[in-house]
Amino acid sequence: EEGRYYVKYKGKYLTNSKTETAQPVFVAAADTINLQRQEWNLSIDPITERYKLTNAQDSRYVNELCKFGTNKYDGGWNSYIIFKSNGKYAIQNAGSGGNKVWSVENAALKPGTNNKATDTDFIFEIVPIGKTK
Protein backbone atom coordinates (compact mmCIF):
# COMPACT_ATOMS: atom_id res chain seq x y z
CA GLU A 1 0.00 0.00 0.00
CA GLU A 2 0.99 3.63 -0.30
CA GLY A 3 3.17 5.01 2.48
CA ARG A 4 6.70 5.61 3.70
CA TYR A 5 9.15 2.69 3.69
CA TYR A 6 12.71 1.53 3.96
CA VAL A 7 13.86 -0.37 0.89
CA LYS A 8 16.47 -2.95 1.87
CA TYR A 9 18.71 -5.45 0.12
CA LYS A 10 20.66 -8.03 2.13
CA GLY A 11 20.08 -5.96 5.27
CA LYS A 12 21.39 -2.74 3.69
CA TYR A 13 19.33 0.42 3.33
CA LEU A 14 18.61 2.16 0.03
CA THR A 15 19.98 5.66 0.57
CA ASN A 16 19.83 8.99 -1.20
CA SER A 17 23.50 9.69 -1.83
CA LYS A 18 22.83 13.46 -1.74
CA THR A 19 24.40 14.41 -5.07
CA GLU A 20 22.17 15.81 -7.79
CA THR A 21 22.92 13.28 -10.53
CA ALA A 22 23.78 10.21 -8.47
CA GLN A 23 21.64 7.18 -8.02
CA PRO A 24 20.44 5.71 -4.76
CA VAL A 25 22.85 3.23 -3.19
CA PHE A 26 22.62 0.59 -0.48
CA VAL A 27 24.56 1.26 2.73
CA ALA A 28 25.02 -1.06 5.69
CA ALA A 29 24.12 1.26 8.55
CA ALA A 30 20.87 2.99 9.33
CA ASP A 31 21.33 6.76 9.10
CA THR A 32 20.75 8.17 12.58
CA ILE A 33 21.39 11.81 11.65
CA ASN A 34 19.46 12.42 8.42
CA LEU A 35 16.75 9.76 8.55
CA GLN A 36 14.92 10.93 5.42
CA ARG A 37 17.85 9.91 3.22
CA GLN A 38 16.74 6.31 3.74
CA GLU A 39 13.00 6.85 3.76
CA TRP A 40 11.09 6.21 0.52
CA ASN A 41 7.58 7.19 -0.44
CA LEU A 42 5.63 4.59 -2.39
CA SER A 43 2.56 6.00 -4.05
CA ILE A 44 0.21 4.90 -6.79
CA ASP A 45 0.40 6.91 -10.01
CA PRO A 46 -3.25 7.85 -10.67
CA ILE A 47 -2.97 7.46 -14.45
CA THR A 48 -0.97 4.22 -14.77
CA GLU A 49 -2.09 2.67 -11.45
CA ARG A 50 1.52 1.57 -10.96
CA TYR A 51 3.93 2.51 -8.18
CA LYS A 52 6.04 5.64 -8.00
CA LEU A 53 9.15 5.69 -5.76
CA THR A 54 10.45 8.99 -4.37
CA ASN A 55 12.96 9.83 -1.66
CA ALA A 56 11.56 11.49 1.47
CA GLN A 57 14.52 13.86 1.75
CA ASP A 58 14.12 15.74 -1.53
CA SER A 59 11.19 14.07 -3.34
CA ARG A 60 13.34 12.96 -6.29
CA TYR A 61 11.87 10.01 -8.15
CA VAL A 62 13.72 6.88 -9.26
CA ASN A 63 13.55 6.49 -13.04
CA GLU A 64 13.55 3.49 -15.37
CA LEU A 65 17.38 3.41 -15.27
CA CYS A 66 17.28 3.09 -11.46
CA LYS A 67 18.74 6.58 -11.08
CA PHE A 68 17.24 9.79 -9.82
CA GLY A 69 15.20 11.34 -12.60
CA THR A 70 16.37 14.67 -13.96
CA ASN A 71 13.34 15.34 -16.17
CA LYS A 72 9.82 16.02 -14.97
CA TYR A 73 8.22 12.82 -13.61
CA ASP A 74 6.27 10.93 -16.27
CA GLY A 75 4.09 8.07 -15.03
CA GLY A 76 4.32 6.34 -18.41
CA TRP A 77 8.09 6.05 -17.98
CA ASN A 78 8.71 6.26 -14.25
CA SER A 79 6.20 3.96 -12.60
CA TYR A 80 6.69 0.32 -11.65
CA ILE A 81 5.04 -2.96 -10.87
CA ILE A 82 5.93 -4.49 -7.52
CA PHE A 83 5.54 -8.22 -6.92
CA LYS A 84 5.71 -10.05 -3.58
CA SER A 85 6.76 -13.62 -2.89
CA ASN A 86 7.76 -15.21 0.42
CA GLY A 87 8.12 -11.83 2.15
CA LYS A 88 10.45 -10.36 -0.49
CA TYR A 89 9.73 -8.06 -3.40
CA ALA A 90 10.67 -7.72 -7.06
CA ILE A 91 10.38 -4.35 -8.80
CA GLN A 92 9.83 -4.21 -12.55
CA ASN A 93 9.85 -1.32 -15.01
CA ALA A 94 6.59 -0.90 -16.91
CA GLY A 95 5.03 1.07 -19.74
CA SER A 96 7.43 3.16 -21.83
CA GLY A 97 10.18 2.41 -19.29
CA GLY A 98 10.43 -1.17 -20.56
CA ASN A 99 9.98 -4.33 -18.55
CA LYS A 100 13.33 -5.02 -16.88
CA VAL A 101 13.24 -6.35 -13.33
CA TRP A 102 15.49 -4.36 -10.98
CA SER A 103 18.68 -5.84 -9.58
CA VAL A 104 21.67 -4.62 -7.58
CA GLU A 105 25.28 -4.22 -8.69
CA ASN A 106 28.10 -2.62 -6.70
CA ALA A 107 25.62 -1.53 -3.99
CA ALA A 108 23.48 0.39 -6.51
CA LEU A 109 20.14 -0.29 -8.15
CA LYS A 110 20.24 -1.24 -11.81
CA PRO A 111 17.81 -2.52 -14.40
CA GLY A 112 18.37 -6.25 -14.61
CA THR A 113 18.31 -8.52 -17.61
CA ASN A 114 15.07 -10.37 -16.85
CA ASN A 115 11.83 -9.31 -18.51
CA LYS A 116 9.74 -11.30 -16.05
CA ALA A 117 10.24 -11.69 -12.30
CA THR A 118 11.65 -15.11 -11.43
CA ASP A 119 12.34 -16.57 -7.98
CA THR A 120 15.82 -15.02 -7.93
CA ASP A 121 14.44 -11.50 -8.54
CA PHE A 122 12.61 -11.28 -5.23
CA ILE A 123 15.53 -9.62 -3.48
CA PHE A 124 14.14 -6.49 -1.83
CA GLU A 125 12.58 -5.89 1.56
CA ILE A 126 10.04 -3.09 1.65
CA VAL A 127 9.62 -2.28 5.33
CA PRO A 128 7.06 0.23 6.62
CA ILE A 129 8.62 3.05 8.63
CA GLY A 130 8.19 2.34 12.31
CA LYS A 131 8.80 -1.39 12.07
CA THR A 132 12.18 -2.75 13.08
CA LYS A 133 12.55 -5.62 10.59
WOPE-V913178 format. One record per pair of residues at least 24 apart in sequence whose ideal C-beta (glycine too) atoms are under 8 Angstrom apart, sorted by sequence separation. I is the first residue (numbers start at 1). J is the second residue. D is the distance in whole Angstrom. If there is no record, write none. Layout:
i:I j:J d:D
i:I j:J d:D
//
This chain:
i:14 j:38 d:7
i:92 j:116 d:8
i:13 j:38 d:4
i:50 j:75 d:7
i:92 j:117 d:6
i:14 j:40 d:7
i:52 j:78 d:7
i:48 j:75 d:5
i:52 j:79 d:5
i:53 j:80 d:7
i:90 j:117 d:4
i:47 j:75 d:5
i:48 j:76 d:7
i:51 j:79 d:6
i:52 j:80 d:8
i:46 j:75 d:8
i:47 j:76 d:8
i:50 j:79 d:4
i:51 j:80 d:5
i:64 j:93 d:5
i:45 j:75 d:4
i:50 j:80 d:6
i:51 j:81 d:7
i:24 j:55 d:7
i:48 j:79 d:5
i:50 j:81 d:6
i:51 j:82 d:5
i:90 j:121 d:4
i:6 j:38 d:6
i:64 j:96 d:8
i:90 j:122 d:5
i:6 j:39 d:7
i:7 j:40 d:5
i:64 j:97 d:3
i:89 j:122 d:6
i:90 j:123 d:7
i:91 j:124 d:6
i:5 j:39 d:7
i:6 j:40 d:7
i:45 j:79 d:4
i:63 j:97 d:7
i:64 j:98 d:6
i:83 j:117 d:5
i:85 j:119 d:7
i:88 j:122 d:4
i:89 j:123 d:8
i:90 j:124 d:7
i:4 j:39 d:5
i:5 j:40 d:5
i:88 j:123 d:6
i:89 j:124 d:4
i:4 j:40 d:7
i:5 j:41 d:8
i:64 j:100 d:8
i:66 j:102 d:6
i:86 j:122 d:7
i:88 j:124 d:6
i:89 j:125 d:7
i:4 j:41 d:6
i:5 j:42 d:6
i:85 j:122 d:5
i:88 j:125 d:7
i:89 j:126 d:5
i:3 j:41 d:8
i:4 j:42 d:8
i:24 j:62 d:6
i:53 j:91 d:8
i:84 j:122 d:8
i:87 j:125 d:8
i:3 j:42 d:6
i:16 j:55 d:4
i:23 j:62 d:8
i:83 j:122 d:7
i:2 j:42 d:6
i:42 j:82 d:8
i:51 j:91 d:8
i:1 j:42 d:8
i:2 j:43 d:5
i:16 j:57 d:5
i:2 j:44 d:6
i:16 j:58 d:7
i:23 j:65 d:8
i:24 j:66 d:8
i:66 j:108 d:7
i:67 j:109 d:8
i:23 j:66 d:6
i:66 j:109 d:4
i:16 j:60 d:7
i:23 j:67 d:4
i:24 j:68 d:7
i:50 j:94 d:5
i:66 j:110 d:5
i:82 j:126 d:7
i:22 j:67 d:8
i:23 j:68 d:6
i:50 j:95 d:7
i:66 j:111 d:6
i:7 j:53 d:8
i:21 j:67 d:8
i:22 j:68 d:7
i:48 j:94 d:7
i:65 j:111 d:6
i:21 j:68 d:7
i:48 j:95 d:6
i:62 j:109 d:7
i:64 j:111 d:7
i:20 j:68 d:8
i:21 j:70 d:7
i:4 j:56 d:6
i:16 j:68 d:8
i:26 j:104 d:7
i:27 j:107 d:7
i:26 j:107 d:5
i:25 j:107 d:5
i:26 j:108 d:7
i:25 j:108 d:5
i:24 j:108 d:7
i:25 j:109 d:8
i:42 j:126 d:7
i:23 j:108 d:5
i:24 j:109 d:6
i:23 j:109 d:6
i:39 j:129 d:6
i:9 j:104 d:5
i:12 j:107 d:7
i:14 j:109 d:7
i:10 j:123 d:8
i:9 j:123 d:6
i:9 j:124 d:6
i:8 j:124 d:7
i:9 j:125 d:7
i:7 j:124 d:6
i:8 j:125 d:4
i:7 j:125 d:7
i:8 j:126 d:8
i:6 j:125 d:8
i:7 j:126 d:6
i:8 j:127 d:6
i:6 j:126 d:8
i:7 j:127 d:8
i:5 j:126 d:5
i:6 j:127 d:5
i:5 j:127 d:6
i:5 j:128 d:6
i:6 j:129 d:7
i:4 j:128 d:7
i:5 j:129 d:6
i:3 j:128 d:6
i:4 j:129 d:5
i:3 j:129 d:7
//
